Amino acid sequence: MSASPPLPALSWSTPVKAHQLAALAVATLTLSACSGSNNGAAAVVAEGRNGETASVASGTPRVVVAVIDSTINPYHEHFHAGSALYPDAAPSSVTPALLEAFGIGPNQILKPTRSGDFAADFAADQAFFDRILPGQAVWYEGTNIIAVSFDGGFNLNPAGKSPHGTGVTSSVLNANPEAVVVFIEGVNADSENFAFSHPEVDIVTTSYGLPGSVPVAGEAIAGSYTGVVDGGKLHFGAADNSPALSPFDGTAGPWWSIGVAGFEEGSSNGRQLTSGTFPDFIADFTQDLPYCVDCQTGTSSVGGTSFATPTSAGIASKILLETRRSLGHRGGIVFAEDGSPLMARGPAGQISNWQLRRALEQAAWIPDAGSYDPTVGITDLVGIPVPPGAPWLVAGWGLLSSDPGFAVVPSSLAVLGVPGAPEATPAEKDAGFCLFQTENINARKLFWDQVNPLSPSFQNAPATDPFLYC
């Protein structure tokens, strides 16, 4: 078996200037830490560590994204056949094998009544919700949504709750309509541990956290450390909806999590100031989404890192799904005999969660300051242009977008060396990106591994650093 080239290094085309080094010092908050030992990414096409092989999961190529949030409105047309996402046929990613894996039997399947009268339709289905127990998963037939509640005795009944979770779920599916969303109701440790420990979940997205990213309250999402480091999942966490420093944020800050801030894509094309500082990526901040718990049609314009983050998770899930298809990978995450997790594996190669993250870093689009609309940006008083001299100061690694014009998905597949991937060339990034983002990770490692006693990695960092550096 021949091996494809390793993930290419960034292009070092621009020397680092004094003002960039000064900005870097600000970014790392005067903290210093040593770089990780593994410089650059491992080759995609290779056997497991030391030649071990991974087990082969059953099922069909699929990808599962867990959303932890308030509630889900399964009645909205957006999730069903005939919508803009599924114009020709009902979504079909939920298979019998996946239902079995989540313990969903015939009595846990609801085909929502959808006559257009929400009150009457919900009344017709209420007996179903009343009998569902906390922790008992259900499938909304005709959608790609599995749901489970750990929110007291609410039992997935959407009536009277926040529409936030419906919007977040829509953001994932807008980026990848073929993803299976496991919606987990209830923002608490039970929900988080379920998401990060369930073997069928590949990616977790969380859009909540304490405001202000206060360091003293920097407690990571429960289960995220072991779910990512030991379980091989990806975690996308929303940066605070303020200029607070993301490295301290319990959702977006831990080095094993992927922090996402906002960009006004298709509007001012400016960096959203009311979202965290020094994230990993930026993504679309303001979106038109289904945002209601008692309606079946219509959208609203809503904004926040709450929606930029699941968009990023959906994009990553699309890349993972295409990779699994190409490699012939069936089912979810598998493990090599040495215990190392693999997100995808086949005769032609394999990838880990760290390789997928590194590919996103290389493929993320660098917004052009020339596309910034000052009229919209100044009017909103929130959008600023991405500075061409040092875009990493506000954009992290860049923009994660499903817009084909930015080619994030095909560029990521090309970086990974996925067989049969479309030809694409990632945006060229100069030395400042690598320097700035590496020191950002070093500062985060120092804070979460050695300073913050609330961190699961405090005095408990992996013996071998799994992070892939540029």
JODAWO-V382432 format. One record per residue. RES is the residue in one small letter. PSI is psi in whole degrees, -180 to 180 (999 if undefined). BURIAL is b if it has 24 or more other C-alpha atoms within 12 Angstrom, else e. Layout:
BEGIN
res->{RES,RES}
psi->{PSI,PSI}
burial->{BURIAL,BURIAL}
END
This chain:
BEGIN
res->{m,s,a,s,p,p,l,p,a,l,s,w,s,t,p,v,k,a,h,q,l,a,a,l,a,v,a,t,l,t,l,s,a,c,s,g,s,n,n,g,a,a,a,v,v,a,e,g,r,n,g,e,t,a,s,v,a,s,g,t,p,r,v,v,v,a,v,i,d,s,t,i,n,p,y,h,e,h,f,h,a,g,s,a,l,y,p,d,a,a,p,s,s,v,t,p,a,l,l,e,a,f,g,i,g,p,n,q,i,l,k,p,t,r,s,g,d,f,a,a,d,f,a,a,d,q,a,f,f,d,r,i,l,p,g,q,a,v,w,y,e,g,t,n,i,i,a,v,s,f,d,g,g,f,n,l,n,p,a,g,k,s,p,h,g,t,g,v,t,s,s,v,l,n,a,n,p,e,a,v,v,v,f,i,e,g,v,n,a,d,s,e,n,f,a,f,s,h,p,e,v,d,i,v,t,t,s,y,g,l,p,g,s,v,p,v,a,g,e,a,i,a,g,s,y,t,g,v,v,d,g,g,k,l,h,f,g,a,a,d,n,s,p,a,l,s,p,f,d,g,t,a,g,p,w,w,s,i,g,v,a,g,f,e,e,g,s,s,n,g,r,q,l,t,s,g,t,f,p,d,f,i,a,d,f,t,q,d,l,p,y,c,v,d,c,q,t,g,t,s,s,v,g,g,t,s,f,a,t,p,t,s,a,g,i,a,s,k,i,l,l,e,t,r,r,s,l,g,h,r,g,g,i,v,f,a,e,d,g,s,p,l,m,a,r,g,p,a,g,q,i,s,n,w,q,l,r,r,a,l,e,q,a,a,w,i,p,d,a,g,s,y,d,p,t,v,g,i,t,d,l,v,g,i,p,v,p,p,g,a,p,w,l,v,a,g,w,g,l,l,s,s,d,p,g,f,a,v,v,p,s,s,l,a,v,l,g,v,p,g,a,p,e,a,t,p,a,e,k,d,a,g,f,c,l,f,q,t,e,n,i,n,a,r,k,l,f,w,d,q,v,n,p,l,s,p,s,f,q,n,a,p,a,t,d,p,f,l,y,c}
psi->{127,151,140,164,154,164,127,148,162,155,123,75,-16,126,149,130,166,-41,-27,-39,-35,-42,-37,-39,-39,-43,-38,4,34,6,148,146,159,148,157,164,-26,98,115,167,153,159,143,-48,101,164,173,175,133,23,2,156,153,154,160,121,158,170,-164,162,124,171,140,124,124,130,124,120,-158,-59,169,137,96,0,-16,139,-23,-30,0,170,142,-8,176,-30,-34,67,-28,-22,159,146,143,25,-21,113,164,-37,-39,-39,-43,-40,-29,7,33,113,-178,-34,-3,23,126,125,104,135,126,82,-12,-14,99,-46,-46,-40,-42,-39,-37,-27,-3,-34,-34,-50,-37,-27,-7,130,153,135,0,119,148,161,132,99,139,3,174,29,122,144,150,146,135,29,65,-133,23,-27,41,5,116,-13,131,9,175,139,2,-45,-32,-41,-43,-45,-41,-37,-40,-50,-29,-36,-31,90,-18,-5,148,125,123,104,124,111,129,115,91,175,-33,-44,-44,-44,-35,-48,-44,-10,-16,127,-18,-10,131,-40,139,135,132,132,55,172,169,136,146,-11,46,126,-38,-21,19,71,124,160,130,134,-8,-39,-52,-34,-36,-53,-44,-33,-11,16,172,141,121,122,138,127,159,147,60,173,15,155,117,-35,-24,-10,132,-20,-46,-13,-38,144,-23,-12,158,109,135,130,-172,151,136,75,128,3,-103,-15,42,159,127,113,-29,45,161,157,136,54,179,-42,168,155,174,120,-43,124,155,115,155,125,68,157,-5,36,166,-4,168,156,166,153,118,151,152,160,-16,-27,-28,-36,-52,-28,-45,-42,-40,-39,-45,-38,-34,-42,-43,-41,-45,-36,-45,-41,-45,-39,-8,25,131,135,-151,-148,137,170,138,167,-23,1,-4,132,148,130,-27,142,141,-179,-28,-7,-169,157,152,172,-34,-34,-38,-41,-43,-37,-38,-40,-41,-31,-16,139,141,111,141,124,-26,-18,-4,133,102,-27,-49,-44,-44,-38,-43,-19,29,-27,125,152,151,120,125,-27,-26,66,-27,-22,-31,-19,0,-132,-13,-168,130,115,147,-1,121,-27,-25,-13,34,-43,-55,-33,-39,-43,-39,-42,-41,-15,31,127,133,6,147,150,129,150,118,153,135,130,136,-177,-28,-37,-51,-46,-50,-49,-31,-44,-30,-47,-41,-42,-40,-41,-43,-45,-48,-28,-27,-17,-41,108,-12,-9,140,-17,4,119,26,28,152,142,-36,121,118,-12,139,116,158,999}
burial->{e,e,e,e,e,b,b,b,b,b,e,e,e,e,e,e,e,e,e,b,e,e,b,b,e,e,b,b,b,e,e,e,e,e,b,b,e,e,e,b,b,b,b,b,b,b,b,b,e,e,e,e,b,b,b,b,b,e,b,e,b,b,b,b,b,b,b,b,b,b,b,b,b,b,b,b,b,b,b,b,e,e,b,e,b,b,e,e,e,b,b,b,b,b,b,e,e,b,b,e,b,b,e,b,e,e,e,b,b,b,b,b,b,b,e,e,e,b,e,e,b,b,e,e,b,e,e,b,b,e,e,b,e,b,b,b,b,b,b,b,b,b,b,b,b,b,b,b,b,b,b,e,e,b,b,b,b,b,b,e,b,e,b,b,b,b,b,b,b,b,b,b,b,b,b,b,b,b,b,b,b,b,b,b,b,b,b,b,e,b,b,b,b,b,b,b,b,b,b,b,b,b,b,b,b,b,b,b,b,b,b,b,b,e,b,e,e,b,b,b,b,b,b,b,b,b,b,b,b,b,b,b,b,b,b,b,b,b,b,b,b,b,b,b,b,b,b,b,b,b,b,b,b,b,b,b,b,b,b,b,b,b,b,b,b,b,b,b,b,b,b,b,b,b,b,b,b,b,b,b,b,b,b,b,b,b,b,e,b,b,b,b,b,b,b,b,b,e,e,e,e,b,b,b,b,b,b,b,b,b,b,b,b,b,b,b,b,b,b,b,b,b,b,b,b,b,b,b,b,b,b,b,b,b,b,b,e,e,e,b,b,b,b,b,b,b,b,b,b,b,b,b,b,b,b,b,b,b,b,b,b,b,b,b,b,b,b,b,e,e,b,b,b,e,e,e,b,e,e,e,e,b,b,b,b,b,e,e,b,b,b,b,b,b,b,b,b,b,b,b,b,b,e,e,e,b,b,b,b,b,b,b,b,b,b,b,b,b,b,e,e,e,e,b,b,b,b,b,b,b,b,b,b,b,b,b,b,b,b,b,b,b,b,b,b,b,b,b,b,e,e,b,e,b,b,b,b,e,e,e,b,e,e,e,b,b,b,b,b,b}
END
